[in-house]
Structure formats: structure tokens, C-alpha cells
Amino acid sequence: MLNSIENDLAMAYKIASMAKEAGGSAYFVGGCVRDELMGMPLKDIDIEVHGITPKTLSDILDTLGEKLVIGVSFGVFGLRGYDIDIAMPRTEKATGRGHRDFEIFVDPFLGVKKAAERRDFTVNAMMKDVLTGEITDCFNGREDLKNGIIRHVNDVSFVEDPLRVFRAAQFASRFGFEVDDGTVKLCSKVKLDALPSERVFSELEKALLLSEKPSVFFEVLRKMDQLGTWFPELGALIKKGKWEEAMRSIDLASALRKDASYPEGFMLSSVCSSVADDDASGAEKLLKRLTSERKLIRYVKNMTALKDKRIGSMAKKRRKLALFRVFDKSAAPSDLILFCRCASRDPEAGKEGYMELMTGYLEKFDELMSRPFVSGKDLIDAGIEPGTTYSDILSFAHDLRLKGTEKSKALKLTVRYAESLKK
């Protein structure tokens, strides 16, 4: 049975075959050509169909399945059940300063060189004939790929899309490439303030989650003098002599992210915590500038607030209750244990045996939290009605739970405490 990628490739071949019968040709384009040449697994299949009209392509797709019209005005289609973008050659003209401010002109007879010219980087401008496998490389992308160079294709079209500044940085980070000096110089002139935060965050996220050294993303932006619009708080660390330490911390986090329950939050915490060490309000501004996702914001703020609690030292000194109180406040205690290895000032966090020690305490904490405990219903059944002191009473009961007090005893102590508050 074919897997999804094999199904997508088989469908791409069918489309190409029918396009050829109609007088056209089809090419794999963009990242799928680059990734194949790099020996990386294919994820997304993008094809571009030349030499036939949009109506002819539309009719072909109607015979192959349920056609999805992703953008009829700029010639992009799909097929339900397949992860393939099927586009036609086009040119673009900027109408504003934003990432989406473009007027699109579909031209099936544009030619492969003109079609490739609108691409961002030479390594993304290669085209591979779907039927023959022949690669068309009008801008020496294969050579740049071999030499590990990120180089823009066209001076004019490149600067029309400001997101490409961040794409250059994330590609350099993900692939360990160098950005061409000419591209760095061009990127330094691009204004980035009109970009939507979700697009900037998407590029940052790729760097944080897919790079061995996410610090390269920020180093490239620094080289381009492009930290100021979106990452001014990180840029401020340069003059304070804290930049290198922050970059090391981010790279250390990347080595641990595979074991985190929430890798996205874990890595973003590593970015924000470097700022928080020096400027807590600045860290929050940075976080909220990048994302409005509540779960992510809560996680990062929680992780940043708890990272310097010296949990490793608590464990070594057998301060179990203090440690359990930190675990109890943590959004993800297992992630906090990892995070303290790369972002805290706890001298024990980097020592041999830290993970085994902390994992043992976390298992004890989890077992403790699984035991029966005094609930609000238990208190009401015991005659304690909700009132102004109710939250204090619940906190008292919860602290008994953290101390490992058996439920029946904890209930008696809590009732006694509640009665003392009435006096």
C-alpha cells in the first residue's frame, strides 16, 4: 500500500502526463527539489504546470478527483486527499509593504526562467521535470546548495516581500548555511514593520524547532542589522555583553527540546528567559509581540518565572516540600527540569546525575498527586460554606496534600483551621 508521499508523487505524475498530452509540461518546484537534492525526506509536493491555460489545467484536475481552488485568481489548485499544491507560472507586483500586498498575473507561457525568477533564493529556484527528472537550474542553485550559500535570485522582486529577510535567517539556521554578503546587504535595507506577527513567528518557529543551532537565526538578523523591529530586547543584550550567553542558552535548549512535552513553548521560553534575566517587562513585551496564543504565553511566562528556583539544589538538600511546591506551580514540571539545565543559575542543574535525581522526585510528586485529597465538596459536606476565607481554606488543604497528609487527617485539620478563622 502506498504511503501519502508516494500517493502524492503518483498523482503528480498523472497530472504531468495529462498536461503533456495537452501540450504542456509540469515541474516539481521550490523546497521539494531542494530537499531531495539534500537527501532530506519529502514533506510537501509543489508542482508548476506550464504551457496550458488555467481552464485546461482545471479540466484535467476535474477528471482526477475533487478539485480544490486555493487561489483561482493566481492559478493555484489542489486535490482533496492529496497534499499537493498545483500552480501555474505567474509574476507578482508589490502593491504595498506587507507580505500579502501583491498583484498576481498568471501567465502559462511565461517560460521557466521568468517563472523561477520570482523565487526568493537560488536554492529554491530549481525546477525538476516531473516526467523526465531533468533539473532546470537557471540561477546556479545547485552550486549554492553544494557550497551552503543562501543567495537571493532577483534584487527587485526580493525586497518586495519583507518576510524573505526572516526566511533567509531560518534557512541559514536550519541548514547550517551562510547568507551571501550581497543578500545580507539587501536585507539590511528592507522595512519589516508591516509584517503580521503570525508570519514572523512562523519563520522563528521553524528555526527554533528544526535547527540544531537556532542561535544562527538571530546571528544572521544581527548581521543584517534587523533585530530592531521584532527583537529589540534581544538586540539590547549586545551592548550589555550578554548576547553570547543568551545564544548559548538557546542552543542548549535545542539539544533538549525533543524530550519536552511542549517543544514550541520550551524553545520560546529559552528566547524570552534570556531577556527576562535582565528585563522582565521587556521579556513580556517580546513574547506578546510575537504571539497572541494564550496557552503559549502562559507556558512561557510560567517557565520563565520558575527557572531560577534552584530545584536541583532543593533536591540535593532533600528539601522535598519546597521542591514539590515548585512542581505544583509549574505548567509542565518535566519540562521545567529540562529547562533548568540550560537556562537557570542553579549550580546543580548542570551536574552529572541531575536528571536521575530530579526524575525520581518528580515520580514521587506525581504519585502524591494521584492520592485522594480534600476537595471543595468535602469541605461543603463537612459544613464549611464558601465565603471570603474559602480560598485560604482550600490553600491550607492543598498544602497538606503537598506534605503527604492522609485525606481523613487532612480534612480534620482543615476543618479545624476553618473554624479558627471564625474566631
PLY file of the C-alpha trace (Angstrom):
ply
format ascii 1.0
element vertex 423
property float x
property float y
property float z
element edge 422
property int vertex1
property int vertex2
end_header
0.00 0.00 0.00
1.36 3.43 -0.96
2.09 5.96 1.79
0.87 9.55 1.50
4.02 10.90 -0.18
4.03 8.05 -2.70
0.36 8.78 -3.42
1.16 12.46 -3.92
4.06 11.66 -6.25
1.92 9.21 -8.25
-0.77 11.88 -8.63
1.83 14.46 -9.68
2.93 12.03 -12.41
-0.67 11.65 -13.62
-1.15 15.42 -13.77
2.14 15.82 -15.65
1.23 13.09 -18.13
-2.15 14.67 -18.90
-0.58 18.13 -19.12
1.92 16.79 -21.65
-0.90 15.30 -23.75
-2.49 18.77 -23.75
0.76 20.37 -24.92
2.15 21.44 -21.58
4.74 20.36 -19.02
4.89 20.04 -15.25
7.77 20.64 -12.84
8.46 20.00 -9.19
9.41 23.37 -7.73
10.65 25.04 -4.56
11.52 23.20 -1.39
10.75 19.70 -2.64
13.52 19.95 -5.27
15.95 21.42 -2.75
15.17 18.83 -0.08
15.52 15.91 -2.48
18.95 17.13 -3.60
19.95 17.47 0.06
18.84 13.89 0.74
16.07 15.04 3.06
12.66 13.32 3.25
9.96 14.95 1.14
7.08 16.54 3.03
5.26 18.92 0.70
4.89 18.42 -3.03
4.62 21.58 -5.15
4.26 21.39 -8.91
4.05 24.12 -11.51
2.27 23.47 -14.81
3.45 25.35 -17.91
2.17 25.67 -21.47
-1.57 25.12 -20.96
-4.35 27.51 -19.97
-5.80 27.64 -16.45
-9.06 26.21 -17.84
-7.27 23.25 -19.38
-5.49 22.54 -16.10
-8.78 22.93 -14.23
-10.46 20.43 -16.57
-7.60 17.94 -16.10
-7.91 18.14 -12.32
-11.69 17.62 -12.53
-11.06 14.24 -14.13
-8.65 13.19 -11.36
-10.68 13.94 -8.24
-12.32 16.71 -6.25
-10.55 19.88 -7.28
-9.72 22.43 -4.62
-9.47 26.03 -5.78
-6.89 27.52 -3.44
-6.50 30.72 -5.42
-8.25 30.87 -8.76
-7.10 34.47 -9.38
-3.46 33.42 -9.11
-3.70 29.93 -10.53
-3.25 27.64 -7.53
-5.22 24.42 -7.15
-5.25 21.24 -5.09
-6.97 17.87 -4.99
-8.84 16.59 -1.97
-6.95 13.74 -0.31
-3.57 14.83 -1.69
-1.02 17.18 -0.18
-0.05 18.82 -3.46
-0.03 22.47 -4.45
-0.63 22.73 -8.19
0.25 26.16 -9.52
0.71 27.95 -12.81
3.59 30.29 -13.71
2.98 33.82 -12.51
4.53 37.19 -11.93
3.91 39.41 -8.94
3.86 43.15 -8.43
4.01 44.69 -4.99
1.06 46.96 -4.15
2.04 47.70 -0.54
4.59 46.96 2.14
3.02 43.83 3.63
3.70 40.18 2.94
0.35 39.79 1.13
0.31 43.11 -0.72
0.78 41.78 -4.25
-1.00 41.86 -7.57
-0.72 38.47 -9.27
-0.51 37.88 -13.03
-0.91 34.28 -14.24
0.99 33.55 -17.47
1.13 29.88 -18.52
3.58 30.74 -21.29
5.97 32.81 -19.21
8.85 30.36 -19.57
10.83 28.54 -16.91
13.49 31.22 -16.33
10.98 34.03 -15.80
8.87 31.76 -13.61
11.88 30.84 -11.46
12.95 34.46 -11.21
10.16 35.28 -8.76
11.53 32.75 -6.22
13.32 34.01 -3.14
16.64 32.13 -3.14
18.62 30.28 -5.76
18.34 27.00 -3.83
14.55 27.33 -4.08
14.51 28.35 -7.75
15.38 24.95 -9.24
12.74 23.05 -11.20
12.57 19.31 -11.86
10.57 17.88 -14.77
8.02 15.54 -13.22
8.19 13.05 -16.10
11.88 13.07 -17.07
13.56 14.06 -13.81
15.63 16.69 -15.63
16.54 19.66 -13.42
16.38 23.20 -14.78
18.68 25.47 -12.78
18.68 28.98 -14.22
20.34 30.69 -11.25
23.03 28.22 -10.13
21.03 27.00 -7.18
22.65 23.59 -7.27
26.10 25.12 -6.85
24.88 27.29 -3.97
23.29 24.23 -2.38
26.60 22.36 -2.66
28.51 25.27 -1.12
25.93 26.01 1.57
25.01 29.50 0.39
21.71 31.35 0.75
21.63 33.82 -2.13
18.68 35.87 -3.42
17.55 35.48 -7.02
16.47 38.96 -8.04
17.25 42.33 -6.44
13.94 43.94 -7.35
11.45 41.17 -6.57
13.26 40.04 -3.43
12.75 43.25 -1.46
9.05 43.38 -2.39
8.38 40.62 0.16
9.89 41.61 3.54
9.24 38.15 5.00
12.18 36.93 2.93
14.55 38.55 5.43
13.34 36.08 8.07
13.27 33.22 5.58
16.96 33.82 4.85
17.72 33.65 8.57
15.69 30.50 9.19
17.14 28.68 6.17
20.65 29.54 7.34
19.75 28.26 10.80
18.05 25.04 9.66
20.60 24.03 7.07
23.77 25.45 8.59
24.29 27.68 5.52
25.90 31.08 5.13
23.93 34.02 3.78
25.62 35.65 0.79
27.09 39.08 1.57
25.04 40.68 -1.20
21.87 39.19 0.24
22.78 40.40 3.73
23.31 43.91 2.37
19.99 43.83 0.52
18.13 42.50 3.57
19.51 45.30 5.73
17.54 47.82 3.64
14.14 46.08 3.95
11.50 47.54 6.29
9.87 44.84 8.43
7.27 46.74 10.45
4.32 45.96 8.13
4.65 42.19 8.54
1.94 40.36 10.54
3.23 38.77 13.72
1.97 35.31 12.78
4.19 35.22 9.69
7.27 36.37 11.59
6.56 33.83 14.32
6.15 31.07 11.72
9.71 31.65 10.49
11.04 31.90 14.05
9.24 28.69 14.97
10.90 26.78 12.12
14.30 27.97 13.29
13.60 27.08 16.91
12.13 23.64 16.22
14.12 22.45 13.19
17.63 23.82 13.77
20.49 22.27 15.68
21.70 25.81 16.34
18.71 28.19 16.45
21.10 30.94 17.53
22.13 31.24 13.87
18.69 32.71 13.12
19.38 35.61 15.49
23.04 35.91 14.49
22.01 36.37 10.85
19.43 39.02 11.78
22.12 40.75 13.83
24.46 40.71 10.82
21.67 42.21 8.72
21.04 44.85 11.41
17.44 43.59 11.54
16.91 42.81 15.23
15.41 46.21 15.97
11.85 45.87 14.68
10.86 42.48 16.09
13.59 41.54 18.58
14.83 44.82 20.13
15.01 43.29 23.61
17.40 40.62 22.34
19.37 43.29 20.50
19.76 45.21 23.76
21.73 42.28 25.17
24.58 43.02 22.75
25.62 46.29 24.41
25.20 44.70 27.84
27.66 41.94 26.97
25.02 39.21 27.41
24.42 38.23 23.80
26.76 35.23 23.66
25.35 33.80 26.88
21.81 34.14 25.54
22.72 32.40 22.27
24.42 29.52 24.14
21.31 29.06 26.26
19.06 28.89 23.18
21.31 26.29 21.55
21.45 24.24 24.76
17.64 24.23 24.80
17.55 22.92 21.22
19.53 19.85 22.33
16.81 19.08 24.93
13.62 20.06 23.04
12.89 16.54 21.77
12.23 15.46 25.37
9.96 18.42 26.19
6.19 17.92 26.31
5.68 21.27 24.55
8.73 21.90 22.32
7.37 25.15 20.86
6.83 26.66 24.31
10.11 25.21 25.57
12.14 26.88 22.84
10.32 30.20 23.01
10.95 30.15 26.77
14.66 29.89 26.06
14.46 33.07 23.96
12.38 35.07 26.44
14.21 33.93 29.57
17.47 35.42 28.29
15.73 38.79 28.17
13.90 38.24 31.47
17.20 37.83 33.33
17.84 41.50 32.61
14.40 42.97 31.84
11.24 41.13 32.96
8.86 43.62 31.39
10.89 43.54 28.17
10.58 39.77 28.02
6.80 40.04 28.27
6.72 42.69 25.52
8.80 40.44 23.28
6.55 37.46 23.95
3.32 39.32 23.24
4.78 40.95 20.13
5.46 37.51 18.67
2.27 35.63 19.59
-1.24 36.06 20.93
-1.73 32.33 21.63
-2.83 32.18 25.27
-1.59 28.67 26.01
1.86 29.50 24.67
2.06 32.80 26.57
1.01 31.15 29.85
3.58 28.38 29.42
6.46 30.73 28.61
5.66 33.13 31.47
5.36 30.20 33.88
8.62 28.60 32.76
10.49 31.90 32.88
9.19 32.69 36.36
10.26 29.33 37.84
13.58 28.67 36.12
15.70 30.22 38.89
14.08 28.39 41.81
17.22 26.20 42.12
15.26 22.98 42.08
18.43 20.95 41.67
19.81 22.37 44.91
16.48 21.73 46.64
16.62 18.09 45.57
20.24 17.66 46.64
19.45 19.12 50.07
16.33 16.91 50.26
14.03 19.88 50.61
11.15 17.81 49.30
8.28 20.08 50.28
9.90 23.18 48.76
10.58 21.22 45.58
7.02 19.88 45.43
5.67 23.40 45.81
7.65 24.46 42.74
6.43 21.42 40.79
2.90 22.30 41.84
3.22 25.80 40.40
4.76 24.56 37.17
2.73 24.24 33.97
4.94 21.29 33.00
7.27 20.04 35.76
9.10 17.61 33.48
9.84 20.47 31.08
10.96 22.70 33.94
13.50 20.07 34.98
14.90 20.11 31.44
14.73 23.89 31.16
16.75 24.46 34.30
19.64 22.60 32.66
20.03 25.31 30.04
18.51 28.48 31.48
18.82 28.66 35.27
21.54 29.78 37.66
21.24 26.59 39.68
24.75 25.11 40.02
23.32 21.60 40.46
21.35 21.68 37.19
24.36 21.04 35.01
25.95 18.32 37.12
26.04 14.61 36.44
23.12 12.77 37.99
20.83 15.82 37.94
18.24 14.28 35.62
18.08 10.99 37.54
17.70 12.81 40.85
15.01 15.16 39.56
13.12 12.42 37.73
12.97 10.45 40.96
11.47 13.40 42.83
9.01 14.06 40.03
7.80 10.46 40.19
7.22 10.90 43.93
5.34 14.13 43.27
3.14 12.50 40.62
2.37 9.61 42.97
1.47 12.07 45.73
-0.87 13.99 43.40
-2.64 10.75 42.47
-3.72 10.09 46.08
-7.19 11.06 47.43
-7.27 14.67 48.63
-9.58 17.17 50.29
-11.83 18.81 47.71
-14.25 21.72 47.87
-17.13 19.24 48.00
-15.54 17.54 51.01
-15.41 20.88 52.81
-19.04 21.70 52.00
-20.10 18.24 53.21
-18.20 18.99 56.45
-20.30 22.11 56.93
-17.84 24.71 55.65
-19.77 27.06 53.39
-18.00 29.14 50.71
-17.16 32.64 51.87
-14.45 35.28 51.98
-11.93 32.91 53.59
-12.71 29.93 51.37
-9.66 30.34 49.11
-7.41 30.43 52.19
-9.03 27.25 53.49
-8.57 25.48 50.15
-4.93 26.60 50.04
-4.40 25.19 53.52
-5.90 21.85 52.42
-3.78 21.82 49.30
-0.61 22.42 51.27
-1.47 19.42 53.44
-1.77 17.43 50.23
1.73 18.51 49.19
3.02 17.45 52.59
1.59 13.97 52.01
-1.03 14.18 54.77
-3.58 11.35 54.51
-7.01 12.63 53.38
-9.05 11.88 56.52
-6.46 13.57 58.73
-6.13 16.46 56.28
-9.90 17.01 56.36
-9.93 17.19 60.17
-7.02 19.65 60.19
-8.65 21.77 57.51
-11.99 21.91 59.34
-10.14 22.94 62.49
-8.29 25.62 60.54
-11.58 26.90 59.05
-13.14 27.15 62.49
-10.14 29.09 63.77
-10.72 31.72 61.10
-14.18 32.43 62.50
-12.81 33.47 65.88
0 1
1 2
2 3
3 4
4 5
5 6
6 7
7 8
8 9
9 10
10 11
11 12
12 13
13 14
14 15
15 16
16 17
17 18
18 19
19 20
20 21
21 22
22 23
23 24
24 25
25 26
26 27
27 28
28 29
29 30
30 31
31 32
32 33
33 34
34 35
35 36
36 37
37 38
38 39
39 40
40 41
41 42
42 43
43 44
44 45
45 46
46 47
47 48
48 49
49 50
50 51
51 52
52 53
53 54
54 55
55 56
56 57
57 58
58 59
59 60
60 61
61 62
62 63
63 64
64 65
65 66
66 67
67 68
68 69
69 70
70 71
71 72
72 73
73 74
74 75
75 76
76 77
77 78
78 79
79 80
80 81
81 82
82 83
83 84
84 85
85 86
86 87
87 88
88 89
89 90
90 91
91 92
92 93
93 94
94 95
95 96
96 97
97 98
98 99
99 100
100 101
101 102
102 103
103 104
104 105
105 106
106 107
107 108
108 109
109 110
110 111
111 112
112 113
113 114
114 115
115 116
116 117
117 118
118 119
119 120
120 121
121 122
122 123
123 124
124 125
125 126
126 127
127 128
128 129
129 130
130 131
131 132
132 133
133 134
134 135
135 136
136 137
137 138
138 139
139 140
140 141
141 142
142 143
143 144
144 145
145 146
146 147
147 148
148 149
149 150
150 151
151 152
152 153
153 154
154 155
155 156
156 157
157 158
158 159
159 160
160 161
161 162
162 163
163 164
164 165
165 166
166 167
167 168
168 169
169 170
170 171
171 172
172 173
173 174
174 175
175 176
176 177
177 178
178 179
179 180
180 181
181 182
182 183
183 184
184 185
185 186
186 187
187 188
188 189
189 190
190 191
191 192
192 193
193 194
194 195
195 196
196 197
197 198
198 199
199 200
200 201
201 202
202 203
203 204
204 205
205 206
206 207
207 208
208 209
209 210
210 211
211 212
212 213
213 214
214 215
215 216
216 217
217 218
218 219
219 220
220 221
221 222
222 223
223 224
224 225
225 226
226 227
227 228
228 229
229 230
230 231
231 232
232 233
233 234
234 235
235 236
236 237
237 238
238 239
239 240
240 241
241 242
242 243
243 244
244 245
245 246
246 247
247 248
248 249
249 250
250 251
251 252
252 253
253 254
254 255
255 256
256 257
257 258
258 259
259 260
260 261
261 262
262 263
263 264
264 265
265 266
266 267
267 268
268 269
269 270
270 271
271 272
272 273
273 274
274 275
275 276
276 277
277 278
278 279
279 280
280 281
281 282
282 283
283 284
284 285
285 286
286 287
287 288
288 289
289 290
290 291
291 292
292 293
293 294
294 295
295 296
296 297
297 298
298 299
299 300
300 301
301 302
302 303
303 304
304 305
305 306
306 307
307 308
308 309
309 310
310 311
311 312
312 313
313 314
314 315
315 316
316 317
317 318
318 319
319 320
320 321
321 322
322 323
323 324
324 325
325 326
326 327
327 328
328 329
329 330
330 331
331 332
332 333
333 334
334 335
335 336
336 337
337 338
338 339
339 340
340 341
341 342
342 343
343 344
344 345
345 346
346 347
347 348
348 349
349 350
350 351
351 352
352 353
353 354
354 355
355 356
356 357
357 358
358 359
359 360
360 361
361 362
362 363
363 364
364 365
365 366
366 367
367 368
368 369
369 370
370 371
371 372
372 373
373 374
374 375
375 376
376 377
377 378
378 379
379 380
380 381
381 382
382 383
383 384
384 385
385 386
386 387
387 388
388 389
389 390
390 391
391 392
392 393
393 394
394 395
395 396
396 397
397 398
398 399
399 400
400 401
401 402
402 403
403 404
404 405
405 406
406 407
407 408
408 409
409 410
410 411
411 412
412 413
413 414
414 415
415 416
416 417
417 418
418 419
419 420
420 421
421 422
